[in-house]
Amino acid sequence: MKILIAADTYYPQVNGASYFTHRLAQSLKAKGHSVAVICASTKITREHNVRDGIDTYGAPSLPVGFYHNFRNPLPIFANIEARRTLEEFEPDIIHAQMHFLVSRAVLKRAKKLGIPAIATNHFMPENLVHYLPLPKSGQKIVSDVLWWDCTRVLKNARLITAPTKTAADMMHKHLRAIPVSNGIDLKRFNPENNGEYLRERYNIPNKTILLSVGRLDQEKKVDDILRAFKKTLLEVDAHLVIAGNGTEKQALISLAKELQIEKNVTFAGFVPDVDLPNLYSIADIFVAAGVAELQCIVAMEAMATKLPVIAVNAVALPELVRDGENGFLFESGDAQQLADKMTTLIRNEALCSEMGAKSLEIISAHDITKVIAQFEELYQKLIDQSAAGK
């Protein structure tokens, strides 16, 4: 198959949707398909090159100031690049990721040309509206408008997927979607990885390690983790590693100093992809506090490394973290509850091991090879239906 992936955010941009899209492109290519990606360029001019082994078309773009390392093309350039790319690559099937300027231009063009298209929704308004200086009532209005816009664009696809049942159910208020996991590379993320060399690099002590990985932005609620960790340290000794960059990084560093726990916290910054699987291997417990997760790839990576996970009871995280089985759930903003869960696991090595084993069992259903097979089946079905005139 000739598969064109339309990506509104793409590697090396750092977020779950870009990582999924990058992994999808590479996995499909490894299966023998002809794969190309259309996305925003890394500069203000058009690009057509091979990026990390994938044929990539880039629409001229400008940086988005409030969102770290994110770029958007102007609508006119997105439309021009969509037309050019479809003419040059001539895909059998299009797979759009989300609904912003690149994807909407490609989906609109594909519908006009009769090319079958599938769309995966990674979008939640909560990932954007918190940047706006509006009261909750104003944010609700903006959120409704954003959902309306998402619906209007995704209607151009013949099939819509979402990474979890929760995410699909959210879409059902607007459009029908089917759940297909983002998947996880269980060969890359596994309990046999060894990250001892990272202890020296990041000056991480040899004690119980709690780990948080991801963008350091408001919706990730890493400040909740720091406040809870302060309470935990009153009961037990441990060390917290926070990996990632984002708009809140300096504020979080300041908060750690204000809480007087800076000696027990390591801000590792961006950890290179080659090292990330090994970073999980030196942790004992993974913590996820983000309240806008349609699946949470980093929690999946932790589970694949046989870690127990403490996660906020919000959106789709309860689909991954079964309270009392492979970790614990806590209510967002409840620092004492989170601290209690941390303390319980730190004090009970046997429970950590038991829950970690359950994490590994649960995550096996999300093996990326199974996910790719699902998408291949959906692609072929849409291609066959298109050929039959349906």
C-alpha positions, 0 to 999 in steps of 0.5 A: 500500500501507498500510505500518506500520513498527515501529521499536525505534529511530528517528530522531533516535536515532543508530545504523544501524538508526534511520537505515535505518528513517527512510530506508525510511519516507521512500523508501516515502512518496516512492513514493506509499505510505501510511506510518506508524511506531510507535516509542518516544515521545520522552517519558513520554506517548503521541505521535501526530504527524508527525515529519520528514514521517512519520506517527508513533505513539509508545508512552510510554517511559523513557530507557535509561541506559547507551545514549545517546539510546535509549528503551524503553516498558514492555511494557504501553504497547507492547502498548496502543500496538500495538493502538491503532495497528493499529486506527487505521492499518489497515495492509496490511503490517507491517515490523518492525525488530528484535525488542524491545518495540515490534516484538514487541508489533506482531508479536504483534498482527499475527499474531493479526489475520492481518495479514502481517508482514516483519521485518528483523534489525539485532540482534547480542548483541555490541552489548549484552553488552559493557555487562555486567560479566561474564566471557566465559563469562557473556557467552556465556550471555547471548548465547545467551539473547538469540538465543533471545529474538530467534528467539521474537519473529521467528517471528511474522513471515512473512518475515525479512530481514537486511542482508547475506549474513553477517547472514542466515547468522548468522540461519540458526542460528536462523531462515531469513533472506534478505539485503536491503541497508540501501541507500545514497542515492547522490544524497545521498552522492556524490563531487561533494559539497563540504565545504571549509566544514567545515574552518573549522568544525572547524579541520581542517588541509589535509593527508591526512585519515583519517575515522571516523564513528559512535557512540563506544561500546565495540564501535566500537573507535575506541581501536584507530584512535587507537593505530594512528594514533599509529604512523602519525604516526611515518612520515607526517604526517596528520590524523584526524577522529572524528565522533560521540558516545557513552559512550566519547567522553571516554575517547577524548579522554583517550587521544589526549592520553595518546598525545600525538597530540591536535594531530593529531586532531579530535573533531567530535562529532555532525555534523548530517545536512545536513553529513554527506555533505560531511564525507566529501568532505574526507576521503582515507581512511575507517577502520572498526574496529567489530567488530559490524557487520551491514553498516556504513552509514557505510562505505557512505556513505564508499564512495559518496563514492569513498573507499578504506576500511580496515576490520576483518576482522569480521562483514559488513565484508569483504562491502563492503571487498574487501582490496586492491581498494577498501581493506584489511582488518586484524585487530581489535586489531592496531594495527601492521597497521592503522597499516601500512595507513594509512601505505600509503594516505597515501603512495600518492595514486594507489592511494587514487584507484584504490581509491576508484573501486572503492568507487564501483563496488561500492556501486552495487549498494546503491542505495536505489532498488533496495533499496526496489524489493526490499521493495515486491516482498516486501510485495506478495507477502506481501499477495497470499499473505495474500489467497489464504489462504496 
